[in-house]
Amino acid sequence: MILIYTNKEDTHPTNVIKYLNEWNVPVFRLNTECILTDYEFEWWCDDRGVDFRIRNIKNDLQLFGHEITAVWDRRALVPSELPVVNEHDEINRHNLDEARGFLAFLRYYTKDIFSIGSIVEDRPADSKMLQLQVARSLGMPTPDTSFANTKDAVLKFARNYEYISLKSIVDSGLFLGGDKEYVFFSQRIKSSDLESQPDEAFSQTVSFVQNYIDKKYELRITVVCDDVIACKIDSQLQSETTGKIDWRQGYEHDLKHEIVEIPDFVSDFCRKFLKRMKLNFGCFDFIVTPDDKYVFLECNPNGQWLWIEIVTEYDISKVIAKNLAKMER
């Protein structure tokens, strides 16, 4: 039995579940935001032993903990739906907090089962500092990098390069009135332009800066256990506002994607990196320079990949399903 922790809006599991069903591998999808409204459950530690049961009241599918052979900790959300909304907001908050605590306990309880995605390992593995340290220890080039909250420190770093790349640390958006979200895409900035910025532009936050590296193209490499799928992203065919600096801006501007072969040393690095991070899945971002040098940028431990499957028609869903199903045999 495959247990998938995700949410109702997540479309990534759809095709994976389709394959598992075709292969007669039982699968249970737990949409965690509605754990109180769409499921009934119990966990016990008594004369019966230690186990748990969850039943989806919408389709009557049922899961017992001892049946689980693999977990896909995909996109769990905190519980946010109640069967009955109390007139006291504090009571509603308390009830949802209790459900959130139960869900966290349950995910930790299943942590030692083979898993794609991990409540235990994903969060620390998301640290850009740790990632860069590990990448360099494995012999992979990375950008020179600084995190700092003073103008002096940022300028001291930036003066070594004509251009720097200014990035966000957590990729969170900003709402400045209305429904429009401002997304902090990576920016290419002339280092000398930082000199005129006021001190508080640096002390009010944490600046994440790297030397800007010219690109021939970029790679998004999706790794599932030993399977490595490399997608070439032709970001340099775009303008500076439609993906040349940050390819995420090219989603709606016909950004060209292509599945490609990559050198063995890059594939081996990705596998070793995940092993070091105690992960079975990761989405890697690389720059390939004009002189064909591979430079590691980051790894998203639970990254998005469905858009690559859609634009390239490479069946990543089947690869994930295969790796989940192999534990069933």
C-alpha positions as CSV (number, residue, x, y, z in Angstrom):
1,M,0.0,0.0,0.0
2,I,1.3,3.4,-1.0
3,L,0.4,6.3,1.3
4,I,0.5,9.8,-0.3
5,Y,0.4,12.9,1.9
6,T,-0.8,15.8,-0.3
7,N,-3.7,18.2,-0.8
8,K,-6.8,18.5,-2.9
9,E,-5.4,21.0,-5.3
10,D,-2.2,19.1,-6.1
11,T,-2.3,17.6,-9.6
12,H,1.1,16.0,-9.4
13,P,-0.2,12.7,-8.0
14,T,-2.9,12.1,-10.6
15,N,-0.9,10.2,-13.2
16,V,1.3,8.5,-10.6
17,I,-1.9,7.1,-9.1
18,K,-3.1,6.1,-12.5
19,Y,0.0,3.9,-13.1
20,L,-0.2,2.4,-9.6
21,N,-3.9,1.5,-10.3
22,E,-2.9,-0.1,-13.6
23,W,-0.3,-2.2,-11.9
24,N,-2.7,-3.2,-9.2
25,V,-0.6,-1.5,-6.5
26,P,-3.0,-0.3,-3.8
27,V,-2.7,3.5,-3.0
28,F,-4.2,5.8,-0.5
29,R,-4.3,9.5,-1.0
30,L,-4.5,11.6,2.2
31,N,-5.5,15.2,1.4
32,T,-4.3,16.6,4.7
33,E,-6.1,19.9,4.8
34,C,-9.4,18.1,5.1
35,I,-8.3,15.3,7.4
36,L,-11.2,16.1,9.9
37,T,-13.9,16.4,7.2
38,D,-13.1,13.7,4.7
39,Y,-11.5,11.0,6.8
40,E,-12.1,9.0,10.0
41,F,-9.0,7.6,11.7
42,E,-7.6,6.1,14.9
43,W,-4.1,5.2,16.1
44,W,-3.6,2.8,18.9
45,C,-0.9,1.4,21.2
46,D,-2.6,-1.2,23.5
47,D,-3.2,-5.0,23.7
48,R,-3.8,-5.1,20.0
49,G,-0.2,-3.8,19.4
50,V,0.7,-0.5,17.7
51,D,-1.0,0.5,14.5
52,F,-3.5,2.9,12.9
53,R,-6.4,3.0,10.5
54,I,-7.6,5.7,8.2
55,R,-10.8,5.6,6.1
56,N,-11.8,8.0,3.4
57,I,-15.5,8.6,4.0
58,K,-16.0,9.9,0.5
59,N,-15.0,6.7,-1.3
60,D,-14.7,4.2,1.5
61,L,-11.0,3.4,0.8
62,Q,-9.2,2.2,3.9
63,L,-5.6,2.1,5.0
64,F,-3.9,0.3,7.9
65,G,-0.5,1.4,9.0
66,H,1.1,-2.1,8.8
67,E,0.1,-2.3,5.1
68,I,2.3,0.7,4.0
69,T,5.2,-0.2,1.9
70,A,6.1,3.3,0.7
71,V,5.2,6.9,1.4
72,W,5.1,9.8,-0.9
73,D,5.3,12.9,1.3
74,R,4.3,15.2,-1.6
75,R,2.6,18.4,-0.5
76,A,1.0,18.1,2.9
77,L,-1.0,21.1,4.1
78,V,-2.0,21.9,7.6
79,P,-5.6,20.9,8.5
80,S,-7.9,23.8,7.7
81,E,-11.4,22.4,7.4
82,L,-13.8,21.6,10.2
83,P,-17.0,19.4,10.1
84,V,-18.7,22.0,12.3
85,V,-17.5,25.6,12.7
86,N,-17.9,26.9,16.2
87,E,-19.0,30.5,16.9
88,H,-15.8,31.0,18.9
89,D,-12.8,31.4,16.7
90,E,-10.4,30.3,19.4
91,I,-12.2,27.0,19.7
92,N,-11.9,26.5,15.9
93,R,-8.2,27.4,16.1
94,H,-7.6,25.0,18.9
95,N,-9.4,22.1,17.2
96,L,-7.4,22.7,14.0
97,D,-4.2,22.9,16.0
98,E,-4.9,19.5,17.6
99,A,-5.4,18.0,14.1
100,R,-2.2,19.6,12.9
101,G,-0.4,18.1,15.9
102,F,-1.9,14.7,15.1
103,L,-0.9,14.9,11.5
104,A,2.7,15.9,12.3
105,F,2.9,13.0,14.8
106,L,1.6,10.6,12.1
107,R,4.1,11.8,9.5
108,Y,6.9,11.4,11.9
109,Y,5.6,7.9,12.9
110,T,5.9,6.8,9.2
111,K,9.3,8.4,8.7
112,D,11.2,5.1,8.6
113,I,9.2,3.7,5.7
114,F,10.8,4.1,2.2
115,S,9.7,7.6,1.2
116,I,9.9,10.0,-1.7
117,G,9.8,13.3,0.2
118,S,10.5,13.5,3.9
119,I,9.0,15.4,6.8
120,V,12.3,14.8,8.7
121,E,14.9,15.5,6.0
122,D,13.3,17.9,3.5
123,R,13.5,21.0,5.7
124,P,17.2,20.9,6.7
125,A,18.1,19.8,3.2
126,D,16.4,23.0,1.9
127,S,19.2,25.2,3.5
128,K,21.1,26.9,0.7
129,M,24.1,27.1,3.0
130,L,24.1,23.4,3.6
131,Q,23.5,22.7,-0.1
132,L,26.5,24.8,-1.2
133,Q,28.8,23.3,1.4
134,V,27.8,19.7,0.4
135,A,28.1,20.5,-3.4
136,R,31.6,21.9,-2.9
137,S,32.6,19.0,-0.8
138,L,31.6,16.7,-3.6
139,G,33.7,18.6,-6.1
140,M,30.9,20.5,-7.9
141,P,31.5,24.2,-8.8
142,T,29.1,26.6,-7.2
143,P,28.7,30.4,-7.4
144,D,30.6,32.4,-4.7
145,T,27.9,33.3,-2.2
146,S,27.2,35.6,0.7
147,F,24.4,36.0,3.2
148,A,24.6,39.3,5.2
149,N,22.6,42.1,6.8
150,T,25.1,44.9,6.5
151,K,26.0,47.1,3.6
152,D,29.7,46.8,4.3
153,A,29.6,43.0,4.1
154,V,27.6,42.9,0.9
155,L,29.8,45.6,-0.8
156,K,32.9,43.8,0.3
157,F,31.6,40.7,-1.5
158,A,30.2,42.4,-4.5
159,R,33.3,44.5,-5.3
160,N,35.0,41.3,-6.5
161,Y,32.6,41.0,-9.5
162,E,31.2,43.3,-12.1
163,Y,27.7,41.9,-11.6
164,I,26.0,40.0,-8.8
165,S,22.8,38.0,-8.6
166,L,20.4,39.1,-5.8
167,K,18.1,36.3,-4.8
168,S,15.3,35.6,-2.3
169,I,16.0,33.0,0.5
170,V,12.6,31.5,0.8
171,D,10.8,32.4,-2.5
172,S,7.8,33.9,-0.7
173,G,5.7,36.4,-2.6
174,L,4.5,39.8,-1.3
175,F,0.9,41.2,-1.5
176,L,0.9,45.0,-1.6
177,G,-2.9,45.5,-1.7
178,G,-5.4,43.8,-3.9
179,D,-4.9,40.3,-5.2
180,K,-1.7,41.0,-7.1
181,E,1.3,39.1,-5.8
182,Y,4.9,40.4,-6.2
183,V,7.3,37.6,-6.8
184,F,11.0,38.1,-5.9
185,F,12.7,36.8,-9.0
186,S,16.5,36.7,-9.1
187,Q,18.0,40.0,-10.3
188,R,21.2,40.8,-12.1
189,I,22.7,43.9,-10.6
190,K,25.8,45.9,-11.4
191,S,27.9,45.7,-8.3
192,S,28.8,49.4,-8.4
193,D,25.1,50.4,-8.3
194,L,24.9,49.0,-4.7
195,E,27.2,51.8,-3.4
196,S,24.4,54.4,-3.6
197,Q,21.9,52.3,-1.7
198,P,21.1,53.4,1.9
199,D,22.4,51.3,4.9
200,E,18.8,50.3,5.8
201,A,18.3,48.7,2.5
202,F,20.7,46.0,3.8
203,S,20.0,46.1,7.6
204,Q,16.3,45.7,7.3
205,T,16.6,42.2,5.8
206,V,19.1,39.5,4.9
207,S,20.7,39.8,1.5
208,F,21.5,36.6,-0.4
209,V,24.0,37.5,-3.2
210,Q,26.1,35.4,-5.6
211,N,28.5,36.3,-8.4
212,Y,26.5,36.5,-11.6
213,I,27.5,33.6,-13.9
214,D,26.9,33.9,-17.7
215,K,24.8,31.1,-19.1
216,K,24.7,29.1,-22.2
217,Y,21.6,27.4,-21.0
218,E,20.2,26.0,-17.7
219,L,19.2,22.5,-16.5
220,R,16.4,21.3,-14.3
221,I,17.4,17.8,-13.2
222,T,14.8,15.7,-11.5
223,V,16.2,12.8,-9.6
224,V,14.1,9.9,-8.2
225,C,16.3,7.4,-6.4
226,D,18.8,6.3,-9.2
227,D,16.7,7.7,-12.0
228,V,18.1,11.1,-13.4
229,I,16.0,13.1,-15.8
230,A,17.7,16.3,-17.2
231,C,15.7,19.0,-18.9
232,K,17.5,21.7,-20.8
233,I,16.0,25.2,-20.4
234,D,17.0,27.6,-23.1
235,S,16.7,30.7,-20.9
236,Q,19.2,32.7,-22.9
237,L,16.9,32.9,-25.9
238,Q,14.6,35.1,-23.7
239,S,14.7,38.7,-22.7
240,E,15.8,39.9,-19.3
241,T,12.2,40.2,-18.2
242,T,11.0,36.9,-19.7
243,G,13.4,34.3,-18.3
244,K,17.0,35.2,-19.3
245,I,17.9,36.1,-15.7
246,D,15.4,33.9,-13.9
247,W,13.9,31.2,-16.0
248,R,10.8,31.1,-13.9
249,Q,9.7,34.3,-15.6
250,G,9.6,32.5,-18.9
251,Y,6.7,30.2,-18.0
252,E,4.2,32.2,-20.1
253,H,6.7,33.2,-22.8
254,D,7.3,30.0,-24.7
255,L,10.4,29.1,-22.8
256,K,12.0,26.2,-24.7
257,H,12.5,22.9,-22.8
258,E,14.2,19.7,-24.0
259,I,15.1,16.4,-22.3
260,V,18.9,15.9,-22.8
261,E,21.7,13.6,-21.8
262,I,24.1,14.9,-19.2
263,P,27.7,13.8,-18.3
264,D,28.0,10.9,-15.9
265,F,29.8,13.0,-13.4
266,V,26.8,15.3,-13.1
267,S,24.4,12.4,-12.7
268,D,26.7,10.8,-10.1
269,F,26.9,14.1,-8.2
270,C,23.1,14.4,-8.0
271,R,22.8,10.8,-6.6
272,K,25.6,11.4,-4.1
273,F,24.1,14.7,-3.1
274,L,20.8,13.1,-2.3
275,K,22.4,10.3,-0.4
276,R,24.4,12.8,1.7
277,M,21.1,14.6,2.4
278,K,19.3,11.3,3.2
279,L,16.7,11.9,0.4
280,N,15.3,9.8,-2.4
281,F,14.1,12.8,-4.5
282,G,15.3,16.2,-5.5
283,C,15.0,18.8,-8.3
284,F,18.4,20.3,-9.1
285,D,19.1,23.6,-10.9
286,F,22.3,24.0,-12.8
287,I,23.9,26.6,-15.1
288,V,25.9,25.4,-18.1
289,T,28.3,28.2,-18.9
290,P,29.4,29.3,-22.5
291,D,32.5,27.2,-22.1
292,D,30.4,24.2,-21.1
293,K,31.2,24.2,-17.4
294,Y,28.5,22.8,-15.0
295,V,27.7,25.0,-12.0
296,F,25.3,23.8,-9.2
297,L,22.8,26.4,-8.0
298,E,20.4,24.6,-5.7
299,C,18.3,21.5,-5.0
300,N,14.7,21.7,-4.1
301,P,14.1,18.6,-1.9
302,N,10.4,18.4,-2.9
303,G,10.3,20.4,-6.1
304,Q,7.8,20.8,-8.9
305,W,8.2,18.7,-12.0
306,L,4.8,18.3,-13.7
307,W,5.3,21.2,-16.0
308,I,8.4,19.5,-17.4
309,E,6.3,16.3,-18.1
310,I,3.7,18.4,-19.8
311,V,6.0,20.4,-22.1
312,T,8.5,17.6,-22.9
313,E,6.1,14.6,-22.7
314,Y,8.7,12.8,-20.7
315,D,6.8,10.5,-18.3
316,I,8.2,11.5,-14.9
317,S,5.0,10.2,-13.3
318,K,5.8,6.7,-14.4
319,V,9.3,7.0,-13.0
320,I,8.0,8.0,-9.6
321,A,5.3,5.3,-9.7
322,K,7.9,2.7,-10.5
323,N,10.1,3.7,-7.6
324,L,7.1,3.7,-5.2
325,A,5.8,0.4,-6.5
326,K,9.1,-1.5,-6.3
327,M,8.7,-1.6,-2.5
328,E,5.5,-3.5,-2.9
329,R,7.2,-6.5,-4.4
